[in-house]
Amino acid sequence: MSYEMTPERAHIREAILRICAEFDDAFWLERDRKGGFPVELHQKLAKDGWLGIAIPEEYGGSGQGIVEAAIMMQAIAESGGGNSAASAIHMNIFGLNPVVKFATDEQKRRYLPPLIAGKERACFGVTEPTTGLDTTKLKTRAVRQGDRYIVHGQKVWISTAQTANKILLLARTTPLDEVKKPTEGLSLFYTDLDRNYVDVREIEKMGRKCVDSNELFIDGLPIPAEDLIGEEGQGFRQILHGLNPERVLIAAEAVGIGRNALKRAAAYANERVVFGRPIGQNQGVQHPLAVSWAELESANLMAMHAGALYDAGKPCGNEANAAKYLAGEAAVKATQTAQLTFGGFGYAKEYHVERLVREAILFRIAPITPQLILSFIAENALGLPKSY
C-alpha cells in the first residue's frame, strides 16, 4: 500500500497545529513541573470533534482511518506538547478500536459518543506487573456469576487512570490449563472504573508528569455481562485491533517529537555565534542533525505505510512493529542530538529540549521494548525460530 499526503490529510495536520498553537512552551513547562492533566487541550479537541477521528460516523465520529489519526497525533506531538500532549489523547484514538470492531451496535451507541464528546475518559488495562508483555499469561481473573463477572487482579503502567472513568480491561475467563491454545480464554471488557473495587496508585516517573501512569489493584470488581466485548475467550484476538494501531500512532508521535527537537536545534544553530560564525555553519553540528532528519522521515514513511495496510484490512504486524522500532530509536537520537546542539543550555528547562529528551525515551521503551520487536520481526518476517 502507498501513502500520500493528500490535501484532505494536509488539512487535518494544519487544523491540529492551529489548535495546539494555543498551548505554548510555557504551558507545557508548567505541566512538566507541576503535573495536572491537560484538560484544556483534551476539551478543545473534543469540542472540535477530533477525538472521534477514527470512529465511524454513525456513532458520532469522523470515520477516518488510522493514517489520518496518525497524522493528527503526530501534529500534536510535533507542536511542542510532545509525549505529554499526545498521551493525553491517543488512548481515545487507538484504545477503543477493538470496541469499534467487535462490540454490538447497542454497545457502540452507549460507549462511543460520550468518549468522542470528551464527557468520558478511558484507560487501557492490559499489562500486569508479573507478566509484562507475555499477554497470554495474564493473571487477572474474571469469573462469571449470573449476569455479571467478578474480577480480581493487578494491572500496571495504566495511563490516565487517575482521571479515567472507563477501562478497556483484558482478563482471563478460562484458566490457562483449560484452553487448547494460550491465546484462548482471555476476554475483553469495556466498563466503569469503579474505585470502590479498584485501588489506583500513581507511579512517579522520569517524564510526562501531567499524564499519570498507575498500578491498579482490582478486588472484586463487578462487571455487567453486557460490558463483555465480542465473544468470551476471544479477547486476545480482539486486542490486536488496538495494538497494531497503537504501534502506528506511537511511531507517528515519536517522529513528531523528534521533528520538534530538530526544529529547535536548527533555529538555535542558526542564531548561536561562536568564534565569529553561527555554529550551524560547522559540519560537526550540521551532519548529526541531518542524519536525524533522514532517520525520522524514513521512520515516518514506515509508520504511514503500516497505517495504510491496516486501513486496507491487510496484515501489518511486521510493518507496525518496525515503524515503532525505527521511530522510537530515531526520536531518542534526534532529541539527544538537539540537546547537544544547545550545549550547556540543552540541560536547562527553559530551552525545553531536556523535556523532549526525557519524553522521547518512553517512545523507545513502551508499549513494547525494541528487543521484543526485533525478536518478533526475526520470527515473523524472516522465518527464524521463536526466541521467547
Order of alpha helices (4+ residues) and beta strands (2+ residues): alpha-alpha-alpha-alpha-alpha-alpha-alpha-beta-beta-beta-beta-beta-beta-beta-beta-alpha-beta-beta-alpha-alpha-alpha-alpha
